[in-house]
């Protein structure tokens, strides 16, 4: 996977393709309007929709839609959906700029929304080559010059007039075969690194869980707390109910002008301005709960997932959140407290005692928190645990960042490799370039 594009040979002769998104291409390659490559294949399923599998166009290609665990909305009827057969191309020719993937080659038989356009390539073209060509164009959104209207639509007649690259059929097959092998290798390398990331994150979580619930001394005498979510703890640690450590705070903002904060299971307490959210934003936050630096905040609706955190700043939060302040400031190190309350055993307790009919309606109220026991060491030991975890986390975070950078580079290489191969910027193994006098360009 370390091979660079510079190590691949190039063609001897190039010419200007005359198409903005291709640039120079091998001199013997032709361009051909899509009306000579694709046939429109609009076969509505009508009242026979129950005979078809529902399909969806995704970043992973065309897949079966899970009707047992549906996501998103479904129409009352599927009469206007259209048939898709193996070998068909599905294009989303509207909202092209905003849609993550607008092209797919189907290996399945089923039906898909009539809003998409289904084409069947003619036999003298290699469908795998065409797929890679349009994946490349889609990845770079390089068909912008074809867009019409506010919705960035490519009209069918414009698409059919657009010229695709048309290398000799044998060359198309060699390019497709080459890319199939190489992209599979790249995908495997990415999956390996993603698994390494998962393992490092698991290791980090285990490291935190071990340190905040059992301390740093593996030889410390232990005792059974007889409390399910605390388990065994060092004999010298304290166990106290939350009501003896915290008080619930319900202070309200008179004008709603303070910084708006949000609480999630992934990021803890963070400014709403730093989050990419699409949820409704109020025009007036007067009367919202306020919090101070080092306050513990629970998202009551999502505590069962670990949506809590200690705020590093003053601000305002949802009136539905629970805000708790230490009775004696400094009893608990804020970082230690957040890590402890986010361990799997504590989260399991929130889940167990929360009330509601099902997970999306569970609530973890103030009296539930105030009545639960918390096991912890003295402040000096808490500080030592936090310092140790900061050091170890920094090492793990550097390894995680490196893996993320490597994945980004692999993905960029994959995109560049596909584009270079389908446009002839590199010559794949097995291709024989014709003699200059034998070239004929249409």
C-alpha positions in Angstrom: 0.0 0.0 0.0 3.0 2.3 0.1 3.2 2.4 -3.7 2.9 6.0 -4.9 1.1 7.0 -8.2 4.5 8.2 -9.5 5.6 4.5 -9.6 2.9 3.7 -12.2 3.8 4.2 -15.9 1.9 6.7 -18.0 0.8 6.6 -21.7 3.2 7.9 -24.4 0.6 10.1 -26.1 -2.1 12.4 -24.7 -4.7 14.8 -26.1 -7.1 17.3 -24.7 -10.3 15.5 -24.0 -12.4 18.6 -24.7 -14.4 17.8 -21.5 -13.7 20.1 -18.5 -13.6 17.4 -15.8 -11.2 15.0 -17.6 -8.4 17.2 -18.8 -5.8 15.4 -21.0 -6.5 11.7 -21.7 -4.6 9.0 -23.7 -4.6 10.0 -27.3 -6.4 6.8 -28.5 -9.3 7.1 -26.0 -12.6 8.4 -27.3 -15.4 10.3 -25.7 -19.0 9.4 -26.3 -22.3 11.0 -25.4 -24.1 9.1 -22.7 -27.1 8.7 -25.0 -25.0 6.2 -26.9 -23.9 4.4 -23.7 -27.0 4.3 -21.4 -30.6 3.4 -22.1 -33.2 4.8 -19.7 -34.8 2.0 -17.8 -38.0 3.3 -16.2 -40.2 0.3 -15.3 -42.7 1.3 -12.6 -43.7 -1.5 -10.2 -47.2 -0.2 -9.9 -49.5 -2.5 -7.8 -46.8 -5.2 -7.7 -44.6 -3.6 -5.2 -45.0 -6.5 -2.7 -43.0 -8.7 -5.2 -40.0 -6.5 -4.9 -37.2 -5.9 -2.4 -36.9 -2.3 -1.3 -33.4 -0.9 -2.3 -31.5 2.2 -1.2 -28.6 4.2 -2.6 -25.9 4.7 0.0 -22.2 5.4 0.4 -21.7 1.7 0.4 -23.6 1.2 -2.9 -27.1 -0.1 -3.5 -28.3 -2.1 -0.6 -31.4 -3.8 0.7 -33.4 -1.6 3.0 -34.3 -3.1 6.3 -38.1 -3.1 6.5 -38.1 -4.8 9.9 -36.0 -2.0 11.4 -36.9 1.0 9.2 -35.1 4.3 9.3 -36.6 7.4 7.8 -40.0 7.7 6.2 -41.9 5.3 3.9 -44.6 6.3 1.5 -48.1 4.9 1.9 -47.8 3.2 -1.5 -44.8 2.2 -3.7 -46.7 2.4 -7.0 -44.3 5.1 -8.4 -41.2 3.2 -7.4 -39.2 1.7 -10.3 -37.6 -1.7 -10.9 -33.9 -2.2 -10.6 -32.1 -5.3 -11.9 -28.5 -6.5 -11.6 -26.3 -4.4 -13.8 -28.5 -1.3 -13.7 -27.0 2.1 -12.8 -28.9 4.3 -10.3 -28.2 8.0 -10.4 -29.5 10.7 -8.1 -29.5 13.7 -10.5 -30.9 16.2 -8.0 -29.3 17.8 -4.9 -26.0 16.4 -6.4 -23.8 18.7 -4.4 -25.4 17.9 -1.1 -25.9 14.1 -1.6 -23.0 12.0 -0.3 -23.3 9.4 -3.0 -25.3 10.0 -6.2 -24.3 6.9 -8.2 -24.6 3.1 -7.7 -24.3 0.0 -9.8 -26.8 -2.6 -8.6 -26.1 -6.2 -8.0 -29.6 -6.7 -6.7 -33.1 -7.0 -8.0 -35.6 -4.8 -6.4 -37.3 -1.4 -6.5 -36.1 2.1 -5.7 -37.7 5.5 -5.4 -38.9 7.0 -8.7 -37.1 10.2 -7.9 -33.9 8.5 -9.0 -32.9 7.8 -12.6 -32.2 4.2 -13.6 -30.0 3.4 -16.7 -28.9 0.2 -18.3 -25.5 0.3 -20.0 -25.2 -1.2 -23.5 -23.3 -4.4 -23.9 -20.2 -3.0 -25.6 -19.3 -1.0 -22.4 -17.8 -2.5 -19.2 -20.1 -1.6 -16.4 -17.4 -1.8 -13.7 -15.3 0.7 -15.6 -18.3 3.0 -15.9 -19.0 2.6 -12.2 -15.4 3.7 -11.3 -15.6 6.6 -13.7 -18.7 8.0 -12.1 -17.6 7.2 -8.6 -14.6 9.4 -9.3 -16.7 12.2 -10.8 -19.1 12.0 -7.8 -16.3 11.9 -5.1 -15.0 15.2 -6.4 -18.4 16.6 -7.3 -16.8 17.4 -10.7 -20.0 17.7 -12.6 -20.9 21.1 -11.2 -20.8 22.7 -14.6 -23.8 20.6 -15.5 -26.0 21.7 -12.6 -29.2 23.6 -13.2 -31.4 25.5 -10.7 -31.3 26.0 -7.0 -31.4 22.2 -6.3 -28.2 21.5 -8.2 -30.0 19.2 -10.7 -28.6 17.6 -13.7 -31.5 17.3 -16.2 -31.7 13.9 -18.0 -31.1 15.5 -21.4 -28.0 17.2 -20.1 -26.8 14.0 -18.6 -27.4 12.1 -21.8 -25.5 14.7 -23.8 -22.6 14.6 -21.4 -19.6 12.7 -22.8 -18.2 9.8 -20.9 -14.7 8.5 -21.5 -14.6 5.5 -23.8 -11.3 3.6 -23.8 -11.2 0.4 -25.9 -13.3 -2.3 -24.2 -10.4 -4.5 -23.3 -8.7 -1.5 -21.7 -11.9 -0.7 -19.7 -11.8 -4.3 -18.4 -8.2 -4.1 -17.4 -8.7 -0.8 -15.6 -11.8 -2.2 -13.8 -9.9 -5.4 -12.8 -6.9 -3.4 -11.6 -9.1 -1.0 -9.5 -11.1 -3.9 -8.1 -7.9 -5.5 -6.7 -6.3 -2.2 -5.5 -9.4 -0.7 -3.9 -10.0 -4.0 -2.0 -6.5 -3.9 -0.7 -6.9 -0.3 0.4 -10.3 -1.0 2.0 -8.7 -3.9 3.9 -5.9 -1.7 5.1 -8.4 0.9 6.3 -10.5 -1.8 8.1 -7.3 -3.1 9.9 -6.5 0.4 11.1 -10.1 1.0 12.1 -10.0 -2.2 14.2 -6.7 -0.9 15.8 -8.5 2.3 16.7 -11.3 0.3 18.3 -8.9 -1.7 20.3 -7.0 1.4 21.5 -10.2 3.0 22.5 -11.2 -0.1 24.4 -7.8 -0.2 26.1 -8.2 3.5 27.1 -11.7 2.8 28.5 -10.4 -0.2 30.5 -7.5 1.9 31.8 -9.8 4.6 33.0 -12.3 2.2 34.5 -9.6 0.4 36.4 -7.9 3.6 37.7 -11.1 5.5 38.9 -12.7 2.4 40.5 -9.7 0.5 41.9 -6.9 3.1 42.1 -3.3 2.9 40.9 -1.9 0.4 43.5 -2.7 -3.1 42.4 -1.5 -4.4 45.8 -3.9 -2.2 47.8 -6.1 -4.1 50.2 -9.7 -4.4 48.8 -13.1 -4.7 50.3 -16.5 -5.6 49.0 -18.8 -2.5 48.9 -21.9 -4.7 48.6 -23.1 -2.1 46.1 -23.7 -3.4 42.6 -22.3 -0.4 40.7 -19.3 0.1 43.0 -18.2 -3.5 43.5 -14.8 -4.1 45.1 -12.8 -0.9 46.1 -9.6 -0.2 48.0 -10.3 -0.6 51.7 -9.3 3.0 52.5 -11.7 4.6 50.0 -15.0 6.3 51.1 -18.5 5.5 50.1 -21.1 8.3 50.4 -24.5 8.9 49.1 -24.6 11.7 46.5 -26.8 13.8 48.8 -23.9 14.2 51.2 -21.6 15.4 48.5 -23.9 17.5 46.2 -26.9 19.8 46.3 -29.2 20.1 43.3 -29.1 23.6 41.9 -32.0 25.3 40.1 -30.9 28.8 39.3 -32.4 30.5 36.3 -31.1 33.0 33.8 -32.9 36.4 33.8 -32.0 37.2 30.2 -30.7 34.0 28.5 -27.6 35.8 27.4 -25.0 33.4 28.9 -23.2 30.8 26.7 -25.5 27.9 25.7 -24.2 24.5 26.7 -25.2 21.0 25.7 -24.6 17.6 27.3 -24.0 14.4 25.4 -22.7 10.9 26.1 -19.9 11.5 23.6 -18.5 14.9 24.4 -19.9 15.6 27.9 -20.6 19.3 28.5 -19.7 21.4 25.5 -20.8 24.8 24.0 -23.7 24.3 21.6 -21.8 26.5 19.1 -19.2 23.8 18.8 -21.6 21.0 17.9 -23.0 20.2 14.5 -26.7 20.0 15.5 -29.8 20.4 13.5 -32.3 20.4 16.4 -34.6 23.3 17.1 -33.0 26.4 18.5 -35.0 28.7 20.7 -35.1 32.4 20.0 -35.2 33.2 23.8 -33.3 31.3 26.5 -34.7 33.5 29.4 -35.5 31.2 32.3 -33.0 28.5 31.3 -31.0 26.8 34.1 -27.6 28.3 34.8 -24.5 26.4 35.8 -21.1 27.4 37.2 -17.7 26.0 36.5 -17.2 22.5 38.0 -21.0 21.9 38.3 -22.0 18.3 37.4 -24.8 18.2 34.8 -27.0 15.3 33.8 -29.0 15.1 30.6 -32.0 13.6 32.3 -33.3 12.0 29.1 -30.1 10.4 28.0 -28.3 9.6 31.4 -28.9 5.9 30.7 -26.3 6.3 27.8 -23.9 8.3 30.0 -24.9 11.8 28.9 -23.4 13.7 31.7 -20.3 15.8 32.4 -18.7 18.4 34.6 -18.7 21.9 33.1 -15.5 23.7 32.6 -17.3 27.1 32.4 -20.4 29.0 33.4 -23.3 29.0 31.1 -27.0 28.0 30.6 -28.4 24.6 29.9 -31.8 23.1 29.2 -34.4 23.4 31.9 -34.7 19.6 31.6 -31.1 19.0 32.7 -30.1 18.2 36.3 -27.4 20.5 37.7 -25.5 19.5 40.9 -22.9 21.4 42.9 -20.5 20.0 45.5 -21.4 21.0 49.1 -17.7 21.4 49.8 -15.9 22.7 46.7 -12.9 20.5 45.9 -14.1 17.3 47.6 -14.0 15.6 44.1 -11.6 16.4 41.3 -13.9 17.5 38.4 -12.0 15.2 35.9 -12.0 12.3 38.3 -15.7 12.8 39.0 -16.7 12.8 35.3 -14.6 9.7 34.5 -16.0 7.8 37.5 -19.6 8.6 36.7 -19.1 7.6 33.1 -17.8 4.1 33.9 -19.9 1.2 32.6 -21.1 0.0 36.0 -22.4 3.5 37.0 -24.1 4.0 33.6 -25.7 0.5 34.1 -27.1 1.8 37.4 -28.6 4.9 35.7 -30.2 2.6 33.1 -31.6 0.3 35.8 -33.2 2.9 38.0 -34.4 5.4 35.2 -38.2 5.4 34.7 -40.0 5.2 31.4 -41.7 2.7 29.1 -38.7 2.2 26.8 -35.2 3.5 26.2 -36.1 6.7 24.3 -38.4 7.7 27.2 -36.2 6.8 30.2 -35.6 9.6 32.7 -32.9 9.8 35.5 -34.3 12.3 38.0 -32.6 14.2 40.7 -33.8 12.1 43.6 -32.4 9.0 41.8 -28.9 10.6 41.6 -29.0 12.0 45.2 -29.9 8.6 46.7 -27.1 6.6 44.9 -23.8 5.8 46.6 -20.4 6.9 45.1 -17.1 5.3 46.0 -13.9 7.4 45.9 -10.5 8.1 47.4 -9.3 11.3 49.1 -8.5 14.3 46.9 -4.8 13.7 46.8 -5.3 10.2 45.4 -7.9 11.5 42.9 -5.4 14.1 41.7 -2.8 11.4 41.3 -5.2 9.2 39.3 -6.1 12.1 37.0 -2.4 13.0 36.4 -1.7 9.3 35.6 -4.6 9.1 33.2 -3.7 12.3 31.5 -0.2 11.0 30.8 -1.4 7.6 29.6 -4.3 9.1 27.6 -1.8 11.4 25.8 0.2 8.4 24.6 -3.0 6.6 23.4 -4.4 9.8 21.8 -1.2 10.3 19.8 -1.4 6.7 18.5 -5.1 7.2 17.7 -4.3 10.5 15.9 -1.6 8.8 13.8 -4.0 6.0 12.8 -6.7 8.5 11.9 -4.2 10.4 9.7 -3.2 7.1 8.0 -6.8 6.3 7.3 -7.3 9.8 5.8 -4.3 9.3 3.6 -5.5 5.9 2.4 -8.9 7.3 1.5 -7.3 10.2 -0.4 -5.0 7.7 -2.2 -7.9 5.6 -3.1 -9.8 8.5 -4.6 -6.7 9.7 -6.5 -5.9 6.2 -7.8 -9.4 5.7 -9.1 -9.4 9.1 -10.8 -5.9 8.5 -12.3 -6.8 5.1 -13.7 -10.2 5.9 -15.2 -8.9 9.1 -16.9 -5.7 7.5 -18.1 -3.3 9.6 -16.0 -1.6 6.2 -15.2 -1.4 3.1 -17.3 -2.5 0.0 -15.5 -0.7 -3.3 -15.9 -1.5 -5.3 -19.1 -2.4 -2.3 -21.2 -0.7 -2.0 -24.6 -0.7 1.4 -26.2 -1.4 1.4 -29.9 1.1 2.8 -32.4 0.6 6.4 -33.2 -0.4 5.7 -36.8 -3.0 3.3 -35.6 -4.8 5.8 -33.4 -8.2 7.0 -34.4 -10.1 9.5 -32.3 -13.8 10.2 -32.6 
